[in-house]
Amino acid sequence: LCAALFFTGCTPQTKVYCDTDTLRIERTGTATTIYDLAGDDIYNFRTVRVRKGTQAAEAAAQYKTVHDTETIKIDVVKGVIIVEDKTAGITYTIE
């Protein structure tokens, strides 16, 4: 019984950052899912830790555009996801 209570308490909850007619952004644990409702696409990201001074850390520190369509633009830098909803003209920052 104690083990069952322990494991049910560890289930990550889903946090919704944005829920509009054109865009939905949610995070469950280290996974972030971006639903481009206007463009009918889904983008998945996972946050991971990297050691300082490694090539992975240097790559994560660089500002990158990872998706750019007519309806959405997604940039990443140092574990931060920047989502521009081009349809609504609003930018969201997910840390």
Beta strands, then each sheet from edge to edge (+ up, - down):
strand 1: 14-19
strand 2: 23-28
strand 3: 31-36
strand 4: 41-46
strand 5: 64-68
strand 6: 72-77
strand 7: 80-85
strand 8: 90-94
sheet 1: 1+ 2- 3+ 4-
sheet 2: 5+ 6- 7+ 8-
end
